[in-house]
Amino acid sequence: MKLAGKVAIVTGAASGIGRASAIAFSREGAKVVVADCNQAGGKETVAEILSAGATAHFSCVDVTRENELREMVDETVARWGTIDILFNNAGIVLVKSVEQMEEAEWDRVMSINVKAAFLATKHVAPVMRRNGGGAILNTGSIASFTGQVGTPAYSASKGAIALLTKSLALDLGRDRIRVNCICPGITDTPMLREHLGHGAEGEARIRSRLSRVPLGEILRPEDVARAALYLVSEDSAGITGILHVVDGGLLAASEFDKPI
């Protein structure tokens, strides 16, 4: 098993990429803290892990509150002795122009998508340092590289997480703590559906976007989770400070429009 004996924290693990990654990590032997403010979804993730004979614990946490993250870290160390992996995956999207956006909405996107990674890393890094190293993974996006129409706050947050990743890789490298960023493309998650809409209209928007993807298929959360597993395991030893794109080829060309 790739993560036998490891302890992992996955934020935003109640659904989507976070849930798929928590399950993938557990299948490879990790004890997983499923961290989310969505109690129902988080407990469903834990139940699925436990049903497979693996180990998991649900932590109901608001990732924008430092005291809650500190308590989660302390509780994890008290329960399992260490933390080897931190996956800062919690995130939200906001589809609004700057003229429509309220200041509080901008702040909420930045708090969940960027500030939360800062706070979790702040409290997990000392644990990893004491134990001789670890792996931190942040969730970026194809929006970490390019702008997107109608989501200026989201795009700005994902650009920020990309450079936070590189800076942390420099600061923590001598402590044998690797820090990388995974950048998904069009992935079938609740957040994508919120972004593009539900029903026939939402499906039409997804098909339109997929026409610009060389592989022509929507990614599943499990596709991204496999890449996340690679980046937190010893398979990627020696790799730090990178933005790992999982997008079906979307960013490979400036122009591409071939019928599916």
N, C-alpha and C positions, 0 to 999 in steps of 0.2 A: 504494500500500500504506500502511496506517495506521501501521505501525511500522517502516518502512524505515530501516535504519541504526541501529536501537535494539538495546541489549543488555538482556536480561531474565533474572532469576533467578526460578524457580518452585519453591518447596519443596513436598514431598509430591506430586511430579509422576509418581510411578510408577503411579498409577491414578486413577480417578474424576475429580473436578473439576480436580485438578492436571494430570493427563495431558491432558485435553481443552483446558485453557487453554494449556498449553505448545504444543500442536499449533496452536491458534488463533493464538497470538502469532507462531509461526514462519511460518504461512501469510501473515501480514501483513507479513513482512519482518524480524522480529526474530531475532537470534541468541540462542538460549535455553540457559541452564544448567538442566538437569533435576536437581534436588537431592532426594535421598531416601536412606534407609538400605536400601531394598529394591533390591538391585542388579539382580535379574532384571527386575523391573517397570520400573525406571528405564531400563535399557538397551533394553527394548522400546519405551518412549516415544521415546528417541533414534533408534532404528532406523526408526520410523514417520516421524519428522520428516525424517531423511536420505533416506528413500526417495522423499519428495516434492520433493527437491532443495533443501531448506532446511538451515539450520545449527543444530547442537545439540551439547552436550557434557554427559556425565553426571558428576555430582559425588556420590560416596558420602559422605553427611554425616549425623551425628547432630545434629539441630537444637537439642538441649538443651545441646550442648557449645560453649562460646564459642570455644575454640581451633580447632575444626573449621570453624565458620562464618567466623572470621577468615581462615583459610587459603583457604576457598572464594572469599571476596571478593577476596583478594590474587591468587589464581590467575586469576580472571575478568578483573581489570584487566590483569594481565600478558598474557593471551591476546588480549583484545579491546579493551583501552584504557579502558573505562569501564563503568558500570552505569547504565542509564536507568530500569529498572523492577524493582521487587522485589514479588513476590506471596508474602506469608506465608500459605501455604495449608495447611501440614502440620497435621494434627489427628487426635485419636483420641476415641472415645466410651467411657464406662464406665457400664454399666447395673447400678448397685448403690445401695442405700440408704446413708445415713450410718452406720447401725448395722452394716451388713455390710462397709463399706469399711475397708481398711487405710490407715494414714497414707501408706505408700509409693505406694499407688494414687492417692490424692488428689494427691500431689506429682507423679506422672508425668503426669497429665492437665494440671495447671497448667503443668508444664515444657514440654510439647509444644504446648499450645494457646495459651499466653500468653508464657511466658518466651522461647520461641524467636523470637517476633515482636520482642520487645524486643532480643534479642541481634543478630538479623540487621539490624534497623534501625540499631542502634548503630554497626555497621561499614559499612553501605551509605550512610548519610546523609552522611558526610564526602566520599565519592566523588561523590555527586550534587551536593553543595554546590560542590565545586571545578569541576564541569562546568556549573553554572548552573541546576540543577534536576533534577526527576525525578518519578516517580509510584510511590507505595507503596500496595499493596492488601492488606488483611487479610481473612481469612475468618472471618466471624461465623456467625450462624445465626438462624433464627426464635427460638431460645432466647436470643438477645441482647435480646429484648423481653419474653418471657414464660417462666414456669417450665414444666418438663416433668416428668412423673411418672417417677420411678426413675432420673433422671440428674442428681443435684444437683451433682456435681463438673463435669460437662460444661456444664451451664447456667451455673454460676458462672464458668467460664472464658470462655464466650461473652459474658456480660455484661461481663467485664473487658476483653475485646478491643474491645468497642464503645467504651468510655470511653478506652482506650488510643489508639484511632484518633482520637478527637476532640482529645485532649490533644496528640498528635503533630502533628495538623493545625495547631494553634495555634503550637507550638514551631518548626515547620519551614516555615511558610508564607512568611515573609520571604525564605527561601532558594529560593523557587519550587519547593518540594517539596510535592506534593499527597499527602494521605494519606486514603484512603477505606476503607470496609468493605463487603464483599458478604455478604449474609445469605440463604443458600439455604433453601428449604423442603424438602419431601419429594423427595429426589433419588436416583435409582437408582445408588448407589455401593456399593462393598464395605463401607463403614462403616455405611450404612443396613441392609444385609443382616445385618451383625454385630449391629446394634442390635435389629432386629425378628425376626431368625431366618430360617432357610432352609426350603425345602420348602413344603408346604401350609399349615402354621401361619404361616410368615412371610408368605406371600402373602395370607392372610386378614387379618393385622394391617395390611398395606399397604392392602388394599381398604377396611378400616375407617377408616383415617386419611384416605384419599382422599375418603371420603364427606363430609368437612368442608372440602374444597378446591373452591371455586367452579368452576374450570376442569376439575376431575374427573380430571386426568391426573397421573401421576408425571413429574417433571422428569427430563430427561436431563442428564448432565454438560455436554454441548454447549450446552444452554440457558443454564446458568450461565456457561460460558466466554464466550459472546457478550457477556454483561453485563460480565464481567471485562475483556474487550477494550475495551469502551467506557470503562471507568473508568481504564484505563492509557494510553489514546490521547488525542490532541488533541481528539477529539470531545467530551471532558468537560473541556476547559480551563476553568478558573474554578470547578470543583467540587472542594471539599475538605471533609473532616470529616463526610461523610454516611454513613448506613447505608442501603445500596441493597438493597432486598428483592426477591428473586426466588422467589416462593412460590405462584404460581398463584392468589393471592387469599386464602390461608389466614388471614392476619392482618387482613383487611379487615373482619371481623365477629366479634363476641363469640359469636354463635350462628349456626350454619349446618349443616344436615344434610339434604341432598337426595340421593336415590338417584342413582347414576351410571347 
